[in-house]
C-alpha cells in the first residue's frame, strides 16, 4: 500500500527477517514471495488488505491468493491501520482514509500526511480481519 513495500518473516510470532523494497510491488512481489517460499517453511501468509493503493492491494491479493490455492498456505489479512499506528492513509488527491473508532471514512486534508508503516516485532496480538478479501473503500475510477 506504500513504498517501500515491506515483507516480514516471522517464527513463533517474532520477526526474524525484514525485507524492504523500493520498487513497485507489481515488479517485485512475485519474485520475492517465490524466493521466500523456497527459503522458509511457510505456515500462513498475512497481508495488508487495505485501505490504500487499490492497484497494489489488488496485485498483492491476486498473487497471494494464487499461492494459497496452489501451495495450500492459508491467507489472512490485517488492516493497514494496524501497521501505522492509526494514522491517515492516502486515498487519492487530498483524500485520506481516517479510522474513527471502528469506522473508516474518507476525509479531505489540506496538508499532505507522511505515511509510515512498520512491521511489528511480535505479531502474537495482531488483529486479523474477518476476511482476506481486499478492502478497497473507493469505487473504481
JORA-V499011 format. One record per backbone hydrogen bond with DSSP energy under -0.5 kcal/mol. NH is the residue of the N-H (numbers start at 1). CO is the residue of the C=O. E is the energy in kcal/mol with one decimal. If there is no record, write none. Layout:
nh co e
NH CO E
NH CO E
//
This chain:
nh co e
4 21 -0.5
5 21 -2.3
7 19 -2.6
9 17 -2.9
10 8 -0.5
11 14 -2.5
14 11 -1.8
15 121 -2.8
16 9 -3.3
17 9 -1.4
19 7 -3.1
21 5 -2.5
27 24 -1.5
28 24 -1.0
29 25 -2.4
32 28 -2.5
33 29 -2.7
34 30 -2.7
35 31 -2.2
36 32 -2.4
37 33 -2.7
38 34 -1.8
39 35 -1.5
40 36 -2.5
42 40 -0.8
43 41 -0.6
45 74 -2.9
47 76 -2.1
49 47 -0.7
49 78 -1.9
53 1 -0.5
57 53 -2.7
58 54 -2.7
59 55 -2.7
60 56 -2.2
61 57 -2.8
62 58 -2.5
63 59 -2.3
64 60 -2.8
65 61 -3.0
66 62 -1.9
67 63 -1.7
68 64 -2.4
69 65 -2.2
70 66 -3.0
71 67 -2.9
72 68 -1.0
73 67 -0.5
74 43 -0.6
74 72 -0.6
76 45 -3.4
76 74 -0.5
78 47 -2.2
80 50 -2.3
82 79 -1.6
83 80 -1.6
84 81 -0.6
86 81 -1.2
87 84 -1.2
89 97 -2.1
91 95 -2.8
92 95 -0.9
95 92 -2.8
96 107 -2.4
97 89 -3.8
98 105 -2.9
100 98 -0.7
100 103 -3.4
101 99 -0.6
103 100 -2.4
105 98 -2.7
105 103 -0.5
107 96 -2.5
109 94 -2.8
116 114 -0.7
118 83 -2.6
123 13 -2.6
126 123 -1.5
128 126 -0.7
129 77 -3.0
135 49 -3.6
136 134 -0.7
138 136 -1.3
//
